[in-house]
Amino acid sequence: MKKQERMEKVFLYGVFVCYIFLLLKILFLSRVPFFGLFDSQRTLYNYTRSINLIPFQNLLAFDFRHEVGNFVMFIPLGLFLPLFKKDKRVLSNLLMIFAVSVSAEIMQWVFRVGASDIDDVILNCLGGLVGVFGYKALLVLLRNEKKARTAITRAPLTTYPKSKPASSKQKFITIKYL
């Protein structure tokens, strides 16, 4: 393995780990500090558990920030999963996204953080599915898995010039690497 490929792989794993920490922060620590999750007084007296197993019940009372947030925060998982798994089928990745989403909702219920809701699972899976299809679209557009991996890995680093580019070769930084 070349040095550049190794660095890209390490960077990919680093970006994914940062995404997982951000996901944990949003799902669990946005309402309660870390050590508060294990405080017996908080879990016994101050917070009640809430669970909704009826699909689309809470979607009708559309809360933009909550619903769009649930959708958007799982798109990166859908992009990253095919990069880490040998099985790149849509259904296989969707099942993994479903398992992560259900696990998160169960953990929210166990730690009494937020409300466990089937609508959240549905929106998380739809967001993850958009990410998987985004990966598939990159494969079709770039016609090469390595180029798709590079595009996903370097997308957070891509900057666009503020002024008009000096030449057509400098339109986007990612073109140089693809």
N, C-alpha and C positions, 0 to 999 in steps of 0.2 A: 504494500500500500504506500502510495506516495505521501510525502509530507503534507502537501496541500489537501489531499483527500482526508488524511487523518485529522488535520485542523478543522476541516469542514464538518467532519463527523463529531468532533468534540464540541464545536460551536452549536451544531444541531441539538445535541444532547443538553447543552447548557441552556439554549433557548427553551427547550421543552421543560426542563426542570424549573426555570423561571415561570413559565406558564402554569405549571402545576402548583407552585407556591402562590401565585396570584389567584388561581382558582380556589385554593384552600382559604386564602384570606377573604375572598368575596363570599364564599359559601358559609364559612364558619366563624371567622374572626371579625367580620364587619359589625357584628352585633354584640359580641362578648370578647373580652381579652382572652388570650391563650390559657392562662392559668384559671380563668373563670369557668372554663369548660368543665373542669374537674372539681369545682367547689360544691360540696354537698349541700350547703345552705341554699345556693342558687338553684340547684336542680330540684330540690325537694319543695321549696316554699315559694320561690319568686316567679317561676316560669311554668306554664302548663304546656302540655303537648297538644299539637294540632295536626290533624291528618285529613286529607281529602282524597277519597278514592273514586269519586264520581268525575269522569272526564268532562272537560269543557265547562264545568260549573263556575269556576273563577275566571275563565277567559272572557265571559260575557261582561264582567265588570272590569273592562280592560284598563289596566294600570300600565301605561306606556313604559316607564322605566323598568318595572319588574318583568314584564313579558318580553320586551325587546332584549333586556339584559340576559334573561334565561336563554334566549335564542342565540345571541351573539357570543356568549362566553364559551359555547361548545363548538363553534366553527373551527377554532385552531386545533382542537382535539381531532376533528375530522380530517384536517390537513396533515397532522403529524402521524396519525395511526398508520396509514399506508406506507409511510417512510420507515417505520420500525418493524412492520410485520411482513412476512413473506407472502401470506395470503392477502391479496389486495382486493378481493371481491367486496362489493358494496355491502351485501348482507352480512358478511363476517365482520366488517368494520362497524356496521350499524348495531350489531349485537354487542360488540365491545362498548360502544358509546352508551347503549341502553344499560349495560351492567354498571358502568361508572356512574351514570345518572341515578339509577335506583340505589346504588350504594351510598351516594351522597345524600339522597332523601332519607334513607334509613338512619344514617349517622346524624342528620339534623334532628330526627325524631328522638334518637337515643340521647343525644346531648342537650335536647330541648333548646335548639337554636333555630329560630324561624319556624316555618310551617312546612310539613311534608305534604306535597301536592302532586297528584298525577299529572296535572297540567304542566307543571315544571318539567317532569320527565318527558312529556310529549314535545315541549318546546326545545328542551336540550337535545333530544334525538333529531328533531328537524334541523336545528343549527349544526349538529355534527354531520348530518346528511349533506347539508350545503357544503361543508368543508370537504367531505369525501368527493362530492361531485366537482368541487373546485380543483382537487388534486387530479381527478380524471380529465378535466378540461385542460389542465396544464400538460398532462401527458399527450393529449391529442394535439394541442397547439405547438408544443416543443418537439414532439415525436421522439423523445428520449427521456428515460427515467432519471438519468444523472443530471440532465439539464433542469428537469422539474424539481429535483431535490435541491439543486443549487438555487433555483429561483425562490423556493420556499424558505430556505435557510437564510438567504441574503436579503429577502424582502424587508425585514425590519431595519436593515442598514441602508436601504435605498433612499437617496435624497434626490430631489429634483432641482435643477438650476433655477435661480430666481430671475435671471435675465435670459434673453434669447441666446441659445447655444451658438458657439462660434462656428461649429460645423455639424453636419448631420450625424457624425459618429458620436457626438457628445450629448445626444438627446436624453438618454437615461444611463445611469451608471451600470445597471444590470446588463445592458447590451454587450458591454465589454467582456463580461464573464461568461455569457452564454455562447 
